[in-house]
Amino acid sequence: MPISYELYIRYEIYRLLRAIPRSGRDNILSFITSLRADPFQTGDYTESDSTGRYCQVRIIGKHAVYFWADHPAKEVMIIDLIDADQT
């Protein structure tokens, strides 16, 4: 039986998602949900954060979703959502 990971989304991202039109929001949420079943997904590119941790960045429509997986803890952290034109 496959083990799914827990998803953690920062509250600020939740607030931003509510302001995105439904079609864009649904695409973003679909991707985020897919990370539970396949947390080994990679982004379109990788960036390091202020602590030196490598984060995956996936472009979805006009937004960029920043995430990283903690495999020993079986968790995926969704840490940022920005307008992709700002990346």
MITIBA-847030 format. One record per residue: residue number from 1; chain; y, z, x of N, C-alpha, C in turn. Coordinates in Angstrom, 1 decimal, m for minus. Layout:
BEGIN
@seq:NUM | mol:A | n_yy:Y | n_zz:Z | n_xx:X | ca_yy:Y | ca_zz:Z | ca_xx:X | c_yy:Y | c_zz:Z | c_xx:X
...
! end
This chain:
BEGIN
@seq:1 | mol:A | n_yy:m1.2 | n_zz:0.0 | n_xx:0.8 | ca_yy:0.0 | ca_zz:0.0 | ca_xx:0.0 | c_yy:1.2 | c_zz:0.0 | c_xx:0.9
@seq:2 | mol:A | n_yy:2.1 | n_zz:m1.0 | n_xx:0.7 | ca_yy:3.3 | ca_zz:m1.0 | ca_xx:1.5 | c_yy:4.3 | c_zz:0.1 | c_xx:1.2
@seq:3 | mol:A | n_yy:4.9 | n_zz:0.6 | n_xx:2.3 | ca_yy:5.9 | ca_zz:1.7 | ca_xx:2.1 | c_yy:7.3 | c_zz:1.1 | c_xx:2.1
@seq:4 | mol:A | n_yy:8.0 | n_zz:1.4 | n_xx:1.0 | ca_yy:9.4 | ca_zz:1.0 | ca_xx:0.9 | c_yy:10.3 | c_zz:2.0 | c_xx:1.5
@seq:5 | mol:A | n_yy:11.4 | n_zz:1.5 | n_xx:2.0 | ca_yy:12.4 | ca_zz:2.3 | ca_xx:2.7 | c_yy:13.4 | c_zz:2.8 | c_xx:1.6
@seq:6 | mol:A | n_yy:14.0 | n_zz:3.9 | n_xx:2.0 | ca_yy:15.1 | ca_zz:4.4 | ca_xx:1.1 | c_yy:16.4 | c_zz:3.7 | c_xx:1.5
@seq:7 | mol:A | n_yy:17.2 | n_zz:3.4 | n_xx:0.6 | ca_yy:18.5 | ca_zz:2.8 | ca_xx:0.8 | c_yy:19.7 | c_zz:3.8 | c_xx:0.7
@seq:8 | mol:A | n_yy:20.6 | n_zz:3.7 | n_xx:1.6 | ca_yy:21.8 | ca_zz:4.6 | ca_xx:1.6 | c_yy:23.0 | c_zz:3.7 | c_xx:1.7
@seq:9 | mol:A | n_yy:23.9 | n_zz:3.8 | n_xx:0.7 | ca_yy:25.1 | ca_zz:3.0 | ca_xx:0.6 | c_yy:26.3 | c_zz:4.0 | c_xx:0.6
@seq:10 | mol:A | n_yy:27.2 | n_zz:3.7 | n_xx:1.4 | ca_yy:28.4 | ca_zz:4.5 | ca_xx:1.5 | c_yy:29.2 | c_zz:4.4 | c_xx:0.1
@seq:11 | mol:A | n_yy:29.8 | n_zz:5.5 | n_xx:m0.3 | ca_yy:30.5 | ca_zz:5.5 | ca_xx:m1.6 | c_yy:31.6 | c_zz:4.4 | c_xx:m1.6
@seq:12 | mol:A | n_yy:32.3 | n_zz:4.2 | n_xx:m0.5 | ca_yy:33.3 | ca_zz:3.2 | ca_xx:m0.5 | c_yy:32.8 | c_zz:1.8 | c_xx:m0.8
@seq:13 | mol:A | n_yy:31.6 | n_zz:1.5 | n_xx:m0.4 | ca_yy:31.0 | ca_zz:0.2 | ca_xx:m0.7 | c_yy:30.7 | c_zz:0.1 | c_xx:m2.2
@seq:14 | mol:A | n_yy:30.2 | n_zz:1.2 | n_xx:m2.7 | ca_yy:29.9 | ca_zz:1.2 | ca_xx:m4.2 | c_yy:31.2 | c_zz:0.9 | c_xx:m4.9
@seq:15 | mol:A | n_yy:32.3 | n_zz:1.5 | n_xx:m4.5 | ca_yy:33.6 | ca_zz:1.2 | ca_xx:m5.2 | c_yy:34.0 | c_zz:m0.3 | c_xx:m5.0
@seq:16 | mol:A | n_yy:33.8 | n_zz:m0.8 | n_xx:m3.8 | ca_yy:34.2 | ca_zz:m2.2 | ca_xx:m3.6 | c_yy:33.3 | c_zz:m3.1 | c_xx:m4.4
@seq:17 | mol:A | n_yy:32.0 | n_zz:m2.8 | n_xx:m4.5 | ca_yy:31.1 | ca_zz:m3.7 | ca_xx:m5.3 | c_yy:31.5 | c_zz:m3.8 | c_xx:m6.8
@seq:18 | mol:A | n_yy:32.0 | n_zz:m2.7 | n_xx:m7.3 | ca_yy:32.5 | ca_zz:m2.7 | ca_xx:m8.7 | c_yy:33.6 | c_zz:m3.7 | c_xx:m8.9
@seq:19 | mol:A | n_yy:34.4 | n_zz:m4.0 | n_xx:m7.9 | ca_yy:35.6 | ca_zz:m4.9 | ca_xx:m8.0 | c_yy:35.2 | c_zz:m6.4 | c_xx:m7.8
@seq:20 | mol:A | n_yy:34.0 | n_zz:m6.6 | n_xx:m7.3 | ca_yy:33.6 | ca_zz:m8.0 | ca_xx:m7.0 | c_yy:33.1 | c_zz:m8.7 | c_xx:m8.3
@seq:21 | mol:A | n_yy:33.5 | n_zz:m9.9 | n_xx:m8.6 | ca_yy:33.0 | ca_zz:m10.6 | ca_xx:m9.8 | c_yy:31.5 | c_zz:m10.6 | c_xx:m9.8
@seq:22 | mol:A | n_yy:30.9 | n_zz:m10.6 | n_xx:m11.0 | ca_yy:29.5 | ca_zz:m10.3 | ca_xx:m11.3 | c_yy:28.6 | c_zz:m11.2 | c_xx:m10.4
@seq:23 | mol:A | n_yy:28.8 | n_zz:m12.5 | n_xx:m10.4 | ca_yy:27.9 | ca_zz:m13.4 | ca_xx:m9.6 | c_yy:27.8 | c_zz:m13.0 | c_xx:m8.2
@seq:24 | mol:A | n_yy:29.0 | n_zz:m12.7 | n_xx:m7.5 | ca_yy:29.0 | ca_zz:m12.3 | ca_xx:m6.1 | c_yy:28.3 | c_zz:m10.9 | c_xx:m6.0
@seq:25 | mol:A | n_yy:28.6 | n_zz:m10.0 | n_xx:m6.9 | ca_yy:28.1 | ca_zz:m8.7 | ca_xx:m6.8 | c_yy:26.5 | c_zz:m8.7 | c_xx:m7.0
@seq:26 | mol:A | n_yy:26.0 | n_zz:m9.6 | n_xx:m7.9 | ca_yy:24.6 | ca_zz:m9.7 | ca_xx:m8.1 | c_yy:23.9 | c_zz:m10.2 | c_xx:m6.8
@seq:27 | mol:A | n_yy:24.5 | n_zz:m11.2 | n_xx:m6.2 | ca_yy:23.9 | ca_zz:m11.7 | ca_xx:m4.9 | c_yy:23.9 | c_zz:m10.6 | c_xx:m3.8
@seq:28 | mol:A | n_yy:24.9 | n_zz:m9.9 | n_xx:m3.7 | ca_yy:25.0 | ca_zz:m8.8 | ca_xx:m2.7 | c_yy:23.9 | c_zz:m7.7 | c_xx:m3.0
@seq:29 | mol:A | n_yy:23.9 | n_zz:m7.3 | n_xx:m4.3 | ca_yy:22.9 | ca_zz:m6.3 | ca_xx:m4.7 | c_yy:21.5 | c_zz:m6.7 | c_xx:m4.6
@seq:30 | mol:A | n_yy:21.2 | n_zz:m8.0 | n_xx:m4.8 | ca_yy:19.9 | ca_zz:m8.6 | ca_xx:m4.6 | c_yy:19.5 | c_zz:m8.5 | c_xx:m3.2
@seq:31 | mol:A | n_yy:20.4 | n_zz:m8.8 | n_xx:m2.3 | ca_yy:20.1 | ca_zz:m8.7 | ca_xx:m0.8 | c_yy:19.8 | c_zz:m7.3 | c_xx:m0.4
@seq:32 | mol:A | n_yy:20.7 | n_zz:m6.4 | n_xx:m0.9 | ca_yy:20.5 | ca_zz:m5.0 | ca_xx:m0.5 | c_yy:19.2 | c_zz:m4.4 | c_xx:m1.0
@seq:33 | mol:A | n_yy:18.9 | n_zz:m4.8 | n_xx:m2.2 | ca_yy:17.6 | ca_zz:m4.4 | ca_xx:m2.8 | c_yy:16.4 | c_zz:m4.9 | c_xx:m2.0
@seq:34 | mol:A | n_yy:16.5 | n_zz:m6.1 | n_xx:m1.5 | ca_yy:15.4 | ca_zz:m6.7 | ca_xx:m0.7 | c_yy:15.2 | c_zz:m6.0 | c_xx:0.6
@seq:35 | mol:A | n_yy:16.2 | n_zz:m5.2 | n_xx:1.0 | ca_yy:16.0 | ca_zz:m4.5 | ca_xx:2.3 | c_yy:15.0 | c_zz:m3.3 | c_xx:2.1
@seq:36 | mol:A | n_yy:14.8 | n_zz:m2.9 | n_xx:0.9 | ca_yy:13.7 | ca_zz:m1.8 | ca_xx:0.7 | c_yy:12.4 | c_zz:m2.3 | c_xx:1.0
@seq:37 | mol:A | n_yy:12.1 | n_zz:m3.6 | n_xx:0.5 | ca_yy:10.7 | ca_zz:m4.1 | ca_xx:0.7 | c_yy:10.6 | c_zz:m4.8 | c_xx:2.1
@seq:38 | mol:A | n_yy:11.7 | n_zz:m5.2 | n_xx:2.7 | ca_yy:11.6 | ca_zz:m5.9 | ca_xx:4.0 | c_yy:12.8 | c_zz:m5.4 | c_xx:4.9
@seq:39 | mol:A | n_yy:12.7 | n_zz:m4.2 | n_xx:5.4 | ca_yy:13.8 | ca_zz:m3.6 | ca_xx:6.2 | c_yy:13.9 | c_zz:m4.2 | c_xx:7.6
@seq:40 | mol:A | n_yy:13.0 | n_zz:m5.1 | n_xx:8.0 | ca_yy:13.0 | ca_zz:m5.8 | ca_xx:9.3 | c_yy:13.9 | c_zz:m7.1 | c_xx:9.2
@seq:41 | mol:A | n_yy:14.5 | n_zz:m7.3 | n_xx:8.1 | ca_yy:15.4 | ca_zz:m8.5 | ca_xx:8.0 | c_yy:16.5 | c_zz:m8.4 | c_xx:9.1
@seq:42 | mol:A | n_yy:16.9 | n_zz:m9.6 | n_xx:9.6 | ca_yy:18.0 | ca_zz:m9.6 | ca_xx:10.5 | c_yy:19.2 | c_zz:m10.2 | c_xx:9.8
@seq:43 | mol:A | n_yy:20.4 | n_zz:m9.9 | n_xx:10.4 | ca_yy:21.6 | ca_zz:m10.5 | ca_xx:9.8 | c_yy:21.8 | c_zz:m11.9 | c_xx:10.4
@seq:44 | mol:A | n_yy:23.0 | n_zz:m12.4 | n_xx:10.0 | ca_yy:23.4 | ca_zz:m13.7 | ca_xx:10.6 | c_yy:23.9 | c_zz:m13.5 | c_xx:12.0
@seq:45 | mol:A | n_yy:24.3 | n_zz:m12.3 | n_xx:12.3 | ca_yy:24.7 | ca_zz:m11.9 | ca_xx:13.7 | c_yy:24.6 | c_zz:m10.4 | c_xx:13.8
@seq:46 | mol:A | n_yy:24.8 | n_zz:m9.9 | n_xx:15.0 | ca_yy:24.7 | ca_zz:m8.5 | ca_xx:15.3 | c_yy:26.0 | c_zz:m8.0 | c_xx:15.9
@seq:47 | mol:A | n_yy:26.5 | n_zz:m6.8 | n_xx:15.6 | ca_yy:27.7 | ca_zz:m6.2 | ca_xx:16.2 | c_yy:27.3 | c_zz:m4.8 | c_xx:16.5
@seq:48 | mol:A | n_yy:28.0 | n_zz:m4.3 | n_xx:17.5 | ca_yy:27.8 | ca_zz:m2.8 | ca_xx:17.8 | c_yy:28.9 | c_zz:m2.1 | c_xx:17.2
@seq:49 | mol:A | n_yy:28.6 | n_zz:m0.9 | n_xx:16.7 | ca_yy:29.6 | ca_zz:0.0 | ca_xx:16.0 | c_yy:30.3 | c_zz:0.9 | c_xx:17.1
@seq:50 | mol:A | n_yy:31.1 | n_zz:1.8 | n_xx:16.6 | ca_yy:31.9 | ca_zz:2.6 | ca_xx:17.5 | c_yy:31.0 | c_zz:3.6 | c_xx:18.3
@seq:51 | mol:A | n_yy:29.8 | n_zz:3.8 | n_xx:17.9 | ca_yy:28.8 | ca_zz:4.7 | ca_xx:18.6 | c_yy:27.9 | c_zz:3.9 | c_xx:19.6
@seq:52 | mol:A | n_yy:28.0 | n_zz:2.5 | n_xx:19.5 | ca_yy:27.2 | ca_zz:1.7 | ca_xx:20.3 | c_yy:25.9 | c_zz:1.3 | c_xx:19.6
@seq:53 | mol:A | n_yy:25.7 | n_zz:1.7 | n_xx:18.4 | ca_yy:24.5 | ca_zz:1.3 | ca_xx:17.6 | c_yy:24.7 | c_zz:m0.2 | c_xx:17.2
@seq:54 | mol:A | n_yy:23.6 | n_zz:m0.9 | n_xx:17.3 | ca_yy:23.7 | ca_zz:m2.3 | ca_xx:16.8 | c_yy:23.5 | c_zz:m2.4 | c_xx:15.3
@seq:55 | mol:A | n_yy:24.4 | n_zz:m3.1 | n_xx:14.7 | ca_yy:24.3 | ca_zz:m3.3 | ca_xx:13.2 | c_yy:24.1 | c_zz:m4.8 | c_xx:12.9
@seq:56 | mol:A | n_yy:23.3 | n_zz:m5.0 | n_xx:11.9 | ca_yy:23.1 | ca_zz:m6.4 | ca_xx:11.4 | c_yy:24.2 | c_zz:m6.7 | c_xx:10.5
@seq:57 | mol:A | n_yy:24.7 | n_zz:m8.0 | n_xx:10.5 | ca_yy:25.7 | ca_zz:m8.4 | ca_xx:9.6 | c_yy:25.2 | c_zz:m9.6 | c_xx:8.9
@seq:58 | mol:A | n_yy:25.1 | n_zz:m9.6 | n_xx:7.5 | ca_yy:24.6 | ca_zz:m10.7 | ca_xx:6.7 | c_yy:25.8 | c_zz:m11.2 | c_xx:5.9
@seq:59 | mol:A | n_yy:26.1 | n_zz:m12.5 | n_xx:6.0 | ca_yy:27.1 | ca_zz:m13.1 | ca_xx:5.2 | c_yy:26.5 | c_zz:m13.5 | c_xx:3.8
@seq:60 | mol:A | n_yy:27.1 | n_zz:m13.1 | n_xx:2.8 | ca_yy:26.7 | ca_zz:m13.4 | ca_xx:1.4 | c_yy:27.9 | c_zz:m13.9 | c_xx:0.7
@seq:61 | mol:A | n_yy:28.0 | n_zz:m15.2 | n_xx:0.4 | ca_yy:29.1 | ca_zz:m15.7 | ca_xx:m0.2 | c_yy:30.3 | c_zz:m15.5 | c_xx:0.6
@seq:62 | mol:A | n_yy:31.3 | n_zz:m14.8 | n_xx:0.1 | ca_yy:32.5 | ca_zz:m14.6 | ca_xx:0.9 | c_yy:32.6 | c_zz:m13.1 | c_xx:1.4
@seq:63 | mol:A | n_yy:31.4 | n_zz:m12.4 | n_xx:1.4 | ca_yy:31.4 | ca_zz:m11.1 | ca_xx:1.9 | c_yy:30.4 | c_zz:m10.9 | c_xx:3.1
@seq:64 | mol:A | n_yy:30.7 | n_zz:m9.9 | n_xx:3.9 | ca_yy:29.8 | ca_zz:m9.6 | ca_xx:5.0 | c_yy:29.3 | c_zz:m8.2 | c_xx:4.8
@seq:65 | mol:A | n_yy:27.9 | n_zz:m8.0 | n_xx:4.8 | ca_yy:27.3 | ca_zz:m6.7 | ca_xx:4.6 | c_yy:26.8 | c_zz:m6.2 | c_xx:5.9
@seq:66 | mol:A | n_yy:27.2 | n_zz:m5.1 | n_xx:6.3 | ca_yy:26.8 | ca_zz:m4.4 | ca_xx:7.6 | c_yy:25.7 | c_zz:m3.4 | c_xx:7.3
@seq:67 | mol:A | n_yy:24.6 | n_zz:m3.5 | n_xx:8.0 | ca_yy:23.5 | ca_zz:m2.6 | ca_xx:7.8 | c_yy:22.7 | c_zz:m2.3 | c_xx:9.0
@seq:68 | mol:A | n_yy:22.0 | n_zz:m1.3 | n_xx:9.0 | ca_yy:21.0 | ca_zz:m1.0 | ca_xx:10.1 | c_yy:19.8 | c_zz:m0.2 | c_xx:9.5
@seq:69 | mol:A | n_yy:18.7 | n_zz:m0.4 | n_xx:10.1 | ca_yy:17.5 | ca_zz:0.3 | ca_xx:9.7 | c_yy:17.1 | c_zz:1.4 | c_xx:10.7
@seq:70 | mol:A | n_yy:16.7 | n_zz:2.5 | n_xx:10.1 | ca_yy:16.2 | ca_zz:3.6 | ca_xx:10.9 | c_yy:14.7 | c_zz:3.6 | c_xx:10.6
@seq:71 | mol:A | n_yy:13.9 | n_zz:2.9 | n_xx:11.4 | ca_yy:12.5 | ca_zz:2.7 | ca_xx:11.1 | c_yy:11.7 | c_zz:4.0 | c_xx:11.1
@seq:72 | mol:A | n_yy:11.9 | n_zz:4.9 | n_xx:12.1 | ca_yy:11.1 | ca_zz:6.2 | ca_xx:12.1 | c_yy:11.4 | c_zz:7.0 | c_xx:10.8
@seq:73 | mol:A | n_yy:12.6 | n_zz:6.9 | n_xx:10.3 | ca_yy:12.9 | ca_zz:7.7 | ca_xx:9.1 | c_yy:12.6 | c_zz:6.9 | c_xx:7.8
@seq:74 | mol:A | n_yy:12.3 | n_zz:5.6 | n_xx:8.0 | ca_yy:12.1 | ca_zz:4.7 | ca_xx:6.8 | c_yy:13.3 | c_zz:4.7 | c_xx:5.9
@seq:75 | mol:A | n_yy:14.5 | n_zz:4.4 | n_xx:6.5 | ca_yy:15.8 | ca_zz:4.3 | ca_xx:5.8 | c_yy:16.6 | c_zz:3.1 | c_xx:6.2
@seq:76 | mol:A | n_yy:17.3 | n_zz:2.5 | n_xx:5.3 | ca_yy:18.2 | ca_zz:1.5 | ca_xx:5.6 | c_yy:19.6 | c_zz:1.9 | c_xx:5.2
@seq:77 | mol:A | n_yy:20.5 | n_zz:1.9 | n_xx:6.1 | ca_yy:21.9 | ca_zz:2.3 | ca_xx:5.9 | c_yy:22.8 | c_zz:1.1 | c_xx:5.7
@seq:78 | mol:A | n_yy:23.5 | n_zz:1.0 | n_xx:4.5 | ca_yy:24.4 | ca_zz:0.0 | ca_xx:4.3 | c_yy:25.8 | c_zz:0.6 | c_xx:4.6
@seq:79 | mol:A | n_yy:26.4 | n_zz:0.2 | n_xx:5.7 | ca_yy:27.5 | ca_zz:0.9 | ca_xx:6.2 | c_yy:28.9 | c_zz:0.3 | c_xx:5.9
@seq:80 | mol:A | n_yy:28.9 | n_zz:m1.0 | n_xx:5.6 | ca_yy:30.2 | ca_zz:m1.6 | ca_xx:5.4 | c_yy:30.0 | c_zz:m2.9 | c_xx:4.5
@seq:81 | mol:A | n_yy:31.1 | n_zz:m3.3 | n_xx:3.8 | ca_yy:31.2 | ca_zz:m4.5 | ca_xx:3.0 | c_yy:32.6 | c_zz:m5.0 | c_xx:3.2
@seq:82 | mol:A | n_yy:32.8 | n_zz:m6.1 | n_xx:3.8 | ca_yy:34.1 | ca_zz:m6.6 | ca_xx:3.9 | c_yy:34.2 | c_zz:m8.1 | c_xx:3.5
@seq:83 | mol:A | n_yy:35.4 | n_zz:m8.6 | n_xx:3.4 | ca_yy:35.7 | ca_zz:m10.0 | ca_xx:3.1 | c_yy:35.3 | c_zz:m10.7 | c_xx:4.4
@seq:84 | mol:A | n_yy:34.4 | n_zz:m11.7 | n_xx:4.3 | ca_yy:33.8 | ca_zz:m12.4 | ca_xx:5.5 | c_yy:34.9 | c_zz:m13.1 | c_xx:6.2
@seq:85 | mol:A | n_yy:36.0 | n_zz:m13.5 | n_xx:5.6 | ca_yy:37.1 | ca_zz:m14.1 | ca_xx:6.3 | c_yy:37.8 | c_zz:m13.2 | c_xx:7.3
@seq:86 | mol:A | n_yy:37.5 | n_zz:m11.9 | n_xx:7.2 | ca_yy:38.1 | ca_zz:m10.9 | ca_xx:8.1 | c_yy:37.2 | c_zz:m10.7 | c_xx:9.4
@seq:87 | mol:A | n_yy:36.0 | n_zz:m11.2 | n_xx:9.4 | ca_yy:35.0 | ca_zz:m11.0 | ca_xx:10.5 | c_yy:35.4 | c_zz:m11.8 | c_xx:11.7
! end
